[in-house]
Each structure stands twice: as C-alpha cells, then as structure tokens.
Amino acid sequence: MRLKHKIYYIAIGVILLAVFQVGFQLRPPLAFAASHGHDADSHGHDETEGENFKLVKIGSLKATAITTVLPTEGSLPKFEVSTQGSGTLAGVNVTTMATYWAEMRPDGTLYGECPNQGVIMAQDGVATFRASGVGAGTADGGSKFRGAVYFEASAPSLSRLNGMAVVYKWDVDAAGNATWELWEWK
C-alpha cells in the first residue's frame, strides 16, 4: 500500500478519534452489548447497563470523510478531516457536517478533537457539537475511534441533547465510509 493511501486511512481514523473518547471500562459494554443483555426500550433506544453506568443508544449516522494532511508539530503526522452524512439522532432525522483534527501519538494511536466545529441539522433547526476521542488504524486500512461528544441544540426537536453526556464509536472503512453510533451516558 502506498504511503499516500496509508496517510489517508490514518486520517480517517483520526476523524473517528475526534468523535470518540471512551475509557477502557466502557469498551466491553459497547463492543459486546448484544451478547450481554442489550435491549431496546419502547422508543427503539438500545440500553446497556454496567455496574455504575447505563448507556442508552440515541443515534446512528452514516458519513463520508475527506482527509487533508496538516503541518506536523514534531515528527508525527497530523490530519484534518471533513465529514458529511445523515441518520437519526434523538429520534430525529438529521444531516451532519464536521471538521476535526487528529494526530498520531508516539505509540501509533491517534488522538483527535472536533473543537465546536460539528453541526447537526434537523428540519426545525440546528445543534452544534464538540468531541474528542482516541483510536487507531485497522488491519484493513480503516480506523476506529471512541470518545465523548457534547451537543448544544437550538432546534426544539434536539433540545434534549443539551446537558447530556454522550459517548460514541466512529468506525471508518478503507474507502472513507463511516458510521457514527452514539449513546447517552446516564
């Protein structure tokens, strides 16, 4: 695989990273929820419970990602990723656009942030978001990120997102196709 392609896929992973920052204690419930009592409530929200937390699925979006290489700060690569997509969030059909940056760390993992450069558009208005996360490249040339995201909604249909702690997983395949799954952390 050419270096240009590797950098592209790492950048996609960085985008996912910016969207996801979840501690190791949350990974098992997210990754294995279906085999450990993962249920849906009457509103179609999936729920996962742990010893000290409860996750309720509130969103699922699909997006595409375009990556640009940024000037490095030292010897490790840094990327900017722009995304566009659509799906459902808080039971509402939405579209989304975001730009985030990600940088490779010395151990090969990625850290990224979307510093209030994410927009969610619903029929009755908008919400903005900020996110951060950690991730890594995958064997097939894609990337996976886990993190936290916080919304500020002016759209009445999305107002319940205000003040909500949301964790996510952002997975991008080698072609730049991404999925963004979101859970309210109660």
Phi, psi and omega per residue, in radians:
M1 nan 2.339 -3.123
R2 -1.215 2.664 -3.135
L3 -0.999 -0.687 3.140
K4 -1.034 -0.733 3.127
H5 -1.196 -0.699 3.116
K6 -1.084 -0.755 3.125
I7 -1.102 -0.706 3.123
Y8 -1.034 -0.810 -3.097
Y9 -1.247 -0.602 3.061
I10 -1.121 -0.711 3.134
A11 -1.095 -0.704 3.099
I12 -1.074 -0.713 3.101
G13 -1.108 -0.619 3.132
V14 -1.130 -0.654 3.098
I15 -1.048 -0.810 3.121
L16 -1.064 -0.670 3.123
L17 -1.017 -0.767 -3.102
A18 -1.078 -0.451 -3.095
V19 -1.560 -0.328 -3.024
F20 -2.262 2.241 3.051
Q21 -2.572 1.569 -3.086
V22 -2.102 2.378 3.102
G23 -1.143 2.823 -3.106
F24 -1.036 -0.509 -3.128
Q25 -1.165 -0.314 -3.140
L26 -1.625 -0.354 -3.066
R27 -1.033 -0.824 -3.130
P28 -1.022 -0.794 3.124
P29 -1.099 -0.646 -3.141
L30 -1.244 -0.758 -3.053
A31 -1.323 -0.555 -3.022
F32 -2.126 0.422 -3.076
A33 -1.024 -0.701 -3.075
A34 -1.092 -0.544 -3.117
S35 -1.668 0.098 -3.107
H36 -2.317 0.918 3.038
G37 1.347 0.473 3.141
H38 -1.333 1.971 -3.047
D39 -2.103 2.862 3.046
A40 -1.922 2.436 3.093
D41 -1.514 -3.054 -3.067
S42 -1.152 -0.259 3.123
H43 -1.745 0.132 -3.138
G44 1.438 0.162 3.124
H45 -1.487 2.313 3.087
D46 -1.451 2.517 -3.134
E47 -2.199 2.478 3.053
T48 -2.343 2.352 -3.138
E49 -2.092 2.487 3.031
G50 -2.127 -3.008 -3.132
E51 -1.073 -0.743 -3.053
N52 -2.180 0.289 -3.128
F53 -2.675 2.842 3.073
K54 -2.409 2.302 3.100
L55 -1.945 2.301 3.089
V56 -2.105 2.098 -3.117
K57 -1.168 2.235 -3.102
I58 -2.152 -0.085 -3.104
G59 -2.851 2.697 3.072
S60 -2.662 2.068 -3.114
L61 -2.291 2.670 3.032
K62 -2.055 2.490 -3.067
A63 -2.593 2.945 2.962
T64 -2.045 2.677 -3.071
A65 -2.255 2.404 3.059
I66 -2.110 2.224 -3.027
T67 -1.939 2.434 3.059
T68 -2.181 2.425 3.095
V69 -1.434 2.306 3.103
L70 -1.769 2.825 3.036
P71 -1.027 2.413 -3.114
T72 -1.361 2.751 2.994
E73 -2.026 1.435 -3.006
G74 1.904 -2.530 -3.042
S75 -1.813 -0.043 -3.077
L76 -1.780 2.557 -3.080
P77 -1.210 2.653 3.084
K78 -2.345 2.473 -3.040
F79 -2.286 2.720 2.957
E80 -2.089 2.336 -3.099
V81 -2.177 2.319 3.043
S82 -1.950 2.335 -3.093
T83 -2.221 2.661 3.001
Q84 -2.501 2.468 3.133
G85 -3.011 -2.960 -3.136
S86 -2.714 2.915 3.123
G87 2.857 -2.598 3.108
T88 -2.137 2.530 3.090
L89 -2.533 2.198 -3.118
A90 0.966 0.625 3.112
G91 1.339 0.186 -3.071
V92 -2.039 2.401 3.009
N93 -1.252 2.228 -3.060
V94 -2.406 2.835 2.891
T95 -2.074 2.760 -3.099
T96 -2.464 2.606 2.995
M97 -2.430 2.492 3.122
A98 -2.742 2.709 2.986
T99 -2.282 2.275 3.086
Y100 -2.433 2.893 3.083
W101 -2.069 2.713 3.077
A102 -2.558 2.585 3.110
E103 -2.342 2.564 3.103
M104 -1.378 2.440 3.095
R105 -1.732 2.859 -3.070
P106 -0.960 -0.497 -3.136
D107 -1.492 0.060 3.114
G108 1.618 -0.169 3.077
T109 -1.374 2.992 -3.114
L110 -2.092 2.548 2.998
Y111 -2.207 2.405 -3.134
G112 -2.544 2.810 3.112
E113 -2.461 2.528 2.951
C114 -2.020 1.620 -2.997
P115 -1.422 1.315 3.142
N116 1.052 0.672 3.100
Q117 -2.067 0.479 3.086
G118 -2.011 2.447 -3.134
V119 -2.258 2.351 3.013
I120 -2.013 2.243 -3.117
M121 -2.027 2.180 3.061
A122 -1.989 3.001 -3.116
Q123 -1.092 -0.526 -3.082
D124 -1.810 0.215 3.103
G125 2.590 -2.761 -3.019
V126 -2.297 2.932 2.936
A127 -2.442 2.606 3.014
T128 -1.946 2.853 3.099
F129 -2.599 2.751 2.989
R130 -2.214 2.540 -3.068
A131 -2.605 2.774 2.995
S132 -2.583 2.729 -3.123
G133 -2.960 3.024 3.101
V134 -2.222 2.662 -3.125
G135 -2.932 -2.893 -3.119
A136 -2.840 2.855 3.052
G137 -1.262 2.771 3.108
T138 -1.895 2.860 -3.099
A139 -1.061 -0.501 -3.106
D140 -1.552 0.127 3.105
G141 1.667 0.036 3.083
G142 -1.668 -2.743 3.089
S143 -2.679 2.808 3.116
K144 -2.353 2.342 3.094
F145 -2.262 2.674 3.060
R146 -2.365 2.475 -3.113
G147 -3.038 -2.807 -3.120
A148 -2.226 2.558 3.137
V149 -2.408 2.516 3.137
Y150 -2.239 2.302 -3.060
F151 -1.868 2.652 2.970
E152 -2.292 1.834 -3.002
A153 -1.860 2.338 2.952
S154 -1.813 -0.324 3.083
A155 -1.194 2.194 3.119
P156 -0.950 -0.650 -3.106
S157 -1.190 -0.341 -3.123
L158 -1.924 0.080 -3.014
S159 -1.072 -0.430 3.138
R160 -1.174 -0.249 3.091
L161 -1.265 -0.387 -3.126
N162 -1.076 2.249 3.121
G163 1.370 0.098 -3.095
M164 -1.631 2.363 3.000
A165 -1.524 2.150 -3.069
V166 -2.169 2.300 3.038
V167 -1.902 2.701 -3.064
Y168 -2.518 2.921 2.894
K169 -2.288 2.374 -3.090
W170 -2.176 1.987 -3.131
D171 -2.073 2.278 -3.140
V172 -2.176 2.309 3.089
D173 -1.512 3.098 -3.063
A174 -1.100 -0.383 -3.139
A175 -1.572 -0.012 3.135
G176 1.583 0.173 3.077
N177 -1.492 2.211 -3.024
A178 -2.106 2.638 2.961
T179 -2.158 2.431 -3.138
W180 -2.170 1.928 3.119
E181 -1.875 2.361 -3.027
L182 -2.268 2.446 3.118
W183 -2.280 2.392 2.974
E184 -1.317 2.317 3.110
W185 -1.724 1.886 -3.102
K186 -1.690 nan nan
